[in-house]
């Protein structure tokens, strides 16, 4: 009888232990599935947020490009035409008697000619059709020539690797990044030399822009000048993000600035 009771107790313990193990396994499985679904849910939320941010940035860039196009047409159609007509009218004026008046007329024609040329450069730099027609390399070459003609900078522009023609929108974004970087150099860097390089790697393109200017402290964004630079760098990073690329900015006071943009094809 005692042996029978002992066996019953042992069976009860085994049965209870089995039930407890089953319950623990069930709870562990439920927790595992819950955690897995939670991770998947938050990953989907993060992906949705990233896609939203990317689409928002793309929309902002498209709106900005449309604005540039409108400004470019206004410059070309209205201001450029008015200056051209003024130049024609000055050219057909009969030679005045006074040498002083003649020199003033000649000086006015020269100034208007320069204004027409400068406005044409501005119009072309704002118009994205130049990228679609001539490509990134040739458009950047024109931009660097324009800076070189100012006489204030020594500009080196090179290309490495086997050129690959990218999607026109990608080339346009890279061009706007270069414009933003060059604008920062001209306005803030007090540089003498500018180096621009396009490098075509196996899987990505690299845009490299360097100057020998005064550099800046990237953490000092509270001051006016630093704030303007920070805004320009933010634009560069945002545009790089739309390319699924990487932006690396190296600078410190007194040692110039280098910007490296890497973007997949």
ABEGO torsion letter per residue (X at the ends): XAAAAAAAAAAAAAAAAAAAAAAAAAAAAAAAAAAAAAAAAAAAAAAAAAAAAAAAAAAAAAAAAAAAAAAAAAAAAAAAAAAAAAAAAAAABBBBABAAAAAAAAAAAAAAAAAAAAAAAAAAAABAAAAAAAEAAAAAAAAAAAAAAAGABBBBBBBBEBBBBBBAAAAAAAAAAAAAAAAAAAAAAGBABBBBBBBBBAABBBBBBBBABAEBBAABAABAAAAAAAAAAAAAAAAAAAAGBBBBBBBBBGAEBBBBBBBBX
